[in-house]
Amino acid sequence: HKKIEFHITSDIPTVLQINSEKEEKNGNGVYLYATTEEINNTGFGRIFPAPSSNDKMETEEEDDEIPSEFISKRDLEKNRLSREEMEKFSVFKNYEPGDPNCRIYVKNLAKQVQEKDLKFIFGRYIDFQSEVERNMFDIRLMKEGRMKGQAFIGLPNEKAAAKALKEANGYVLFEKPMVVQFARSARPKQDANEGKRKK
């Protein structure tokens, strides 16, 4: 379980500030909070809180989670080769995405690539709240022999794999563009998966 911590100390003054402003407007003569608030706020300008502090916390949490743990879509696009650039690389010469399935095959990986780098990129296609998806997420990075610089990544479904392929193919990792395709898999295994998927 992920430990969630709330550091609320900085939020309390803003809450007090709202109350004190209301009171000020009501003419109750409570200026104390407002003045201490203004002192505290020097240097930061005036902070206007979100309409509901609850929403604010949730959005902050989501923002924190995605970029820190996994790559953002913007970074993926920024470091991805364009179609024209891909054509200049021999690794993309006879590129075929392959038959859609839930496993993808990545090649042309730099030798310093580690599993955590692949998790950082492909983890964004997994819903980590779902135990099923977490268990299906599987990274096999080959580090020796003929298969060096290649990896197989198991994703929960074809849709996630297709999205990963579309967004990560040509992404430059350690100065080498990744070639992302659907993994060629043994037929019977795929049929078994399809049977499971229909349920």
C-alpha positions in Angstrom: 0.0 0.0 0.0 1.2 3.5 -0.9 1.5 5.7 2.1 -0.4 9.0 1.6 0.7 12.0 3.5 -1.1 15.3 3.8 0.9 18.3 4.8 -1.9 20.6 5.8 0.0 23.3 7.6 0.2 25.7 4.7 -3.5 25.2 3.9 -4.7 26.3 7.3 -3.8 30.0 7.0 -5.7 30.2 3.6 -8.8 28.7 5.3 -8.4 31.2 8.1 -8.0 33.9 5.6 -11.3 33.2 3.9 -13.1 33.2 7.3 -11.4 36.4 8.4 -12.2 38.1 5.1 -15.9 37.2 5.5 -15.8 38.4 9.1 -14.2 41.6 8.0 -16.9 42.2 5.4 -19.5 41.5 8.1 -18.0 44.3 10.1 -17.4 42.2 13.1 -14.1 44.0 13.7 -11.9 40.9 13.5 -8.8 42.2 11.8 -6.3 40.1 13.6 -6.2 37.1 11.2 -6.1 39.3 8.1 -3.1 41.3 9.3 -1.1 38.2 10.3 -2.1 36.6 7.0 -0.8 39.6 5.1 2.5 39.4 7.0 2.7 35.7 6.2 1.9 36.2 2.6 4.6 38.8 1.9 6.8 37.5 -0.9 4.3 35.1 -2.2 1.7 37.5 -3.5 -1.9 36.8 -2.6 -3.0 33.2 -2.9 -6.6 32.6 -3.9 -7.7 29.1 -2.7 -9.6 26.8 -5.0 -13.4 26.9 -4.4 -13.3 23.7 -2.5 -10.2 22.6 -0.6 -11.2 19.0 -1.3 -10.9 19.3 -5.0 -7.6 21.0 -4.7 -6.1 18.2 -2.7 -7.3 15.6 -5.2 -6.0 17.4 -8.3 -2.6 18.0 -6.6 -2.3 14.3 -5.8 -3.1 13.2 -9.3 -0.6 15.7 -10.7 2.1 14.4 -8.4 1.5 10.8 -9.1 1.7 10.7 -12.9 4.8 12.7 -13.7 6.9 11.5 -10.8 6.3 7.8 -11.3 5.8 7.6 -15.1 6.7 9.5 -18.1 4.2 12.2 -19.2 2.6 12.1 -22.7 4.3 15.5 -23.4 7.8 14.1 -22.7 7.1 11.0 -24.8 6.1 13.2 -27.8 9.0 15.6 -27.2 11.6 12.8 -27.5 10.0 10.8 -30.2 11.3 10.8 -33.8 9.0 12.0 -36.5 8.0 9.7 -39.3 10.5 11.4 -41.6 13.3 11.0 -39.0 12.5 7.3 -38.6 12.9 6.7 -42.3 16.6 7.7 -41.9 17.3 4.9 -39.4 17.9 1.4 -40.8 16.2 -0.1 -37.8 12.9 1.3 -39.0 13.4 0.4 -42.7 11.1 -2.7 -42.8 9.1 -1.7 -39.8 5.9 -3.6 -39.4 3.8 -3.2 -36.2 2.7 -6.8 -36.4 -0.6 -8.4 -35.3 -2.2 -6.6 -32.4 -2.0 -8.5 -29.1 -1.4 -7.6 -25.5 2.4 -8.1 -25.5 4.8 -5.7 -27.1 8.3 -6.2 -28.3 10.9 -3.5 -28.0 14.2 -3.5 -29.8 17.2 -1.2 -30.5 17.6 -0.5 -26.7 20.8 1.1 -25.5 22.9 -1.1 -23.3 22.4 1.1 -20.2 18.6 0.7 -20.4 17.3 -1.0 -17.3 13.9 -2.5 -16.4 13.0 0.6 -14.3 13.5 2.8 -17.5 11.0 0.6 -19.3 8.6 0.7 -16.3 8.8 4.5 -16.3 7.7 4.6 -19.9 5.2 1.7 -20.2 3.8 1.9 -16.6 1.7 4.8 -17.8 -0.5 2.3 -19.7 -1.3 0.3 -16.5 -4.0 1.1 -14.0 -2.1 0.3 -10.8 -5.3 0.5 -8.8 -6.3 -2.8 -10.5 -4.6 -5.9 -9.2 -5.4 -7.7 -12.4 -3.6 -5.1 -14.5 -0.7 -4.9 -12.1 -0.2 -8.7 -12.3 -0.4 -8.6 -16.1 2.3 -5.9 -16.4 5.4 -7.8 -17.1 8.8 -6.6 -18.4 11.4 -9.0 -19.7 14.6 -7.1 -20.6 17.3 -9.2 -22.4 20.8 -8.2 -21.3 22.9 -11.0 -22.8 23.5 -13.0 -26.0 21.7 -12.4 -29.3 18.6 -11.0 -27.6 20.6 -8.1 -26.0 18.9 -4.7 -26.4 15.4 -6.2 -26.7 12.5 -6.5 -24.3 9.1 -8.0 -24.1 6.4 -6.1 -22.2 3.1 -7.7 -21.2 0.2 -5.2 -20.9 -3.3 -5.9 -19.7 -5.0 -5.7 -23.1 -4.7 -5.1 -26.8 -5.9 -1.5 -26.4 -3.2 -0.6 -23.9 -0.6 -2.3 -26.1 -1.8 -0.5 -29.2 -1.6 2.9 -27.4 1.9 2.1 -26.1 3.1 1.1 -29.5 1.7 4.2 -31.1 3.1 6.6 -28.5 6.5 5.0 -27.7 7.6 3.8 -31.1 10.6 6.0 -32.1 11.0 7.3 -28.5 14.7 8.2 -28.0 16.0 6.5 -24.8 19.7 7.0 -24.0 20.2 8.5 -27.5 18.8 5.4 -29.3 15.3 5.3 -30.8 13.2 2.4 -29.5 11.5 0.2 -32.1 8.2 -0.9 -30.7 6.1 -3.7 -32.3 3.5 -6.2 -31.2 5.2 -9.4 -30.1 4.8 -12.4 -32.2 3.2 -15.0 -30.0 2.3 -18.6 -30.3 -1.2 -19.0 -31.6 -2.7 -21.3 -29.0 -1.7 -19.0 -26.2 -3.4 -16.1 -27.9 -6.6 -18.1 -28.4 -6.6 -18.9 -24.7 -6.2 -15.2 -23.9 -9.1 -14.4 -26.3 -11.3 -16.9 -24.5 -10.5 -15.2 -21.2 -11.2 -11.8 -22.6 -14.7 -12.6 -23.8 -15.9 -13.4 -20.2 
